Amino acid sequence: MSDDLAHLDFTVTCELTDPNGPCTRPAAHIANIHMHRNEMPRVALCDHHRNRLRAFEEGIIANNGHGLCGVCRQSMHPEDIIRNEEAL
């Protein structure tokens, strides 16, 4: 029996963007993330973007739990960056 879906690629890719356009890296995580609005959508993340968000979070923790988002200038706390992370 042949698989009628064998030609389709079901690889989940990162939903964030790089400077040159959409990220095409494979997603390894899913999490609610800060998106410069009053919401935290649940998105698929590659290791690269997940590590950047965690580094931002670590910087806030190192600054006594306070920081500003460089894009939207919102006052940030560690739990405001990434929440409910799960591996895919």
ABEGO torsion letter per residue (X at the ends): XBBAAAABBABBBBABBBAAEBBABBBABBBBBBAGBABBBBBBBBAAAAAAAAAAAAAAAAAGGBBBBAAAGBBBBAAAABBGBBBX
